[in-house]
């Protein structure tokens, strides 16, 4: 399987297994847009980019998975929740819990060592503390991406790791293509995508037949 085909496969598995809920899809849209803002801000102010990325993008994205996505038997894909967690290439819910706990607890390190073991100057006030925390969060985000990518090199293969890293970095663009209509469906009272996983999305983001057949 080539790189682009493997990328399409990982995207398809992620979509069909973990994005049944219209609320989750809508939160992913919010996450995607804010991630794109963070991508731009990282060139001007990495600390602000980290605050946007973690406080808006990651919290909205993971809230969708933890609180709104069904956990029961997936009749569309004929898979149990446990099976989906076992075959998840990237961060399954258990790994995400570890990552989110690490993120939430990381500011406490600055109370133990205000200089972060010599890396920072002691914070002169709340603004300095927030910016130092943001830099730690940026390191956690990059570290989490690199760590799982390298781990996949060993437990799968190099291509799987590189494909997953590419998927993560490009997810905001792809999520906007996939879920830009989710808020409209949600306003119509549609909590679960009725055709979810039945049609593989085209590369332009539209699900086959689904968008064409369902009037807005």
C-alpha positions, 0 to 999 in steps of 0.5 A: 500500500502506497503512502497516499492510499495508507493516508486515505485508509487511516482517515477513513477508519478514523472517520467511520469508527469515531465520528458518528455523533453530529455533536462530535462532528460539530466540535471537530469543526470548531477544533479544526478552525481554531487549529488553523488559527493556531497554525498561523499564530505559531509563526508570530507567537508560539505561546498564544498558538499553544493556548489556542491549540490546547484550550480551544482546539484540543478540549473541543475535539476530545470533549466530542470523543469522550462525552458524545460519541457512542460507546456501544456496539457499532452496527454500521462497522460491525465492531465493538468499542473494545475492538476499535480501541485495540486497532486504533493507530494513534491515540485511543481513549486510554492514551488520550486520558494519559495525554490530557492528564499530563497536559492538565497537571503540567503547570504544577511543575512550575510551582515545584520549580519556577525556573523549570529546572533552569529553563525559564526565568522565574515568572514575574507575574500571572502573564509570565506564568501563563506564557511559560505554561503555554510553552510547556503545553507546546512541548507536550503537543510536539512531544506527543506527536513525535513519541507516538510516531516513533513508537509506530516505527517500531510496533508497525513500520516507518510508513505507518508512523509517517502516515499517522503524523501527516494525518494528524497535522492535516486533520484540521483541513480534512475535518473542515471538508468533512464536517462543515455541514454538521452544525446544520444537521445538528440544528435540525435535531440530528444527533447521530449521522444516519448514513455514517460509515456507509459511504467512503468520503471522496477526497473533496470531503463530501460523503458519497450519495449522502450529501447529494440525497439529503436536502438541506 
